[in-house]
């Protein structure tokens, strides 16, 4: 029998992302103190959050990817996803890519 699609509201997912980012930043020695106010973003292939380049000043790509991994590991909705970091247009987008599963959003 096919696996049932997991359903989550965009509001709930956004709240989960905010909580996970704060928790990941507080437990990551290299990124502790980053003044992050992440904004939730969902593209067709990446679900996560945006940090401004300035918020990650003097940080490495490896540290950014580490934060993406920490956040993805804290999100129940990211289970089975691949942590990802995209740097584009002065924004750093971090989150996860779903693999072979759909995520249905409710209003």
N, C-alpha and C positions, 0 to 999 in steps of 0.2 A: 504494500500500500504506500502511495507517495506521502512524503512528509508534508504536514500542513504548514502553510505559510504563517509565519509569526506576524502578529499585528501589534503595532505600537503607535501611539499618537505622536505627532510631530512635537507637541508641547512636552510630552513625557521624555522623548528622545533628547530634546534640547536641554531639559533639566538634568538628565543623566550625563550628558556631555559636560555641562557646567560643573557638576559635582565631581566627575572623574578628573577633569583638568585641574581643579583646585587641589584635589587629593594627590594627584601625580606630582604637581609642582611642589607641594609641601614635603614630599618624601624623596625628592630628587635633589641631592646635594649640589650638583652642577647647575641646576636651574632654580634653586630656591631663591626667592626674592624677585623673580621675573614678574613685573607688574602686569599680569595678564588679565584682560577682560575679554575672554574668547567669545567670538560670535559664531553661532551654529550655522553650518552650511551643509547643503546636500546637493550633490551633482549626480548625474546618472551613474557615475562610477566611484565616487568618493563621498563618504559621510564623515563629517568631523567638525572642525572648528578652524577659525582664522585667527592668527596672531599677527600683529603688525611687525614689520622688520625691526623697528626701533625697540620693541619689547624683547627681541632676541639679540640685541646688540652684543657683540663680542662672544656669541655662542657659536658652536660648530654645527655643521650639518648632522654629525653623529649624535650630538646632544638633542637636536630637534627630533631626529628619528627615534631616539630613546624615549622622548616624551610621548610621541605618537604611539609607540609600543606600550608604554605604561598606561596611557589612556584607553587604548583598545582592550588591554587586559582587564581593566576595571569596568568596562561596559558590558552588561549582559547581552545587549543587542549586537555586539561586535563578535560574539562567539562564532568561530569559524571564518572570520574575516582576516585579511592581511593588513597589518599596520602600514601606513603610507604617509609620506611627506612630499608636498609639492610646493616649490618656491616659484612664484610668478607675480609679476606686476607689483612689486613691493609688498606682497602678502605672503605669508607662510601658512599653507593650509595643511593641517595634520588630521589624521583620522584613520579610517579603515576602508578597505575595499571588500565588498561582499564577494564570496566565491560561490558561484553556482546556486545561489539561493536568492530568493526575492524577499524584500521587506515591504510589507503593506502598511502604509500610513493611514491612520484614521484622522478625522477632523477633530 
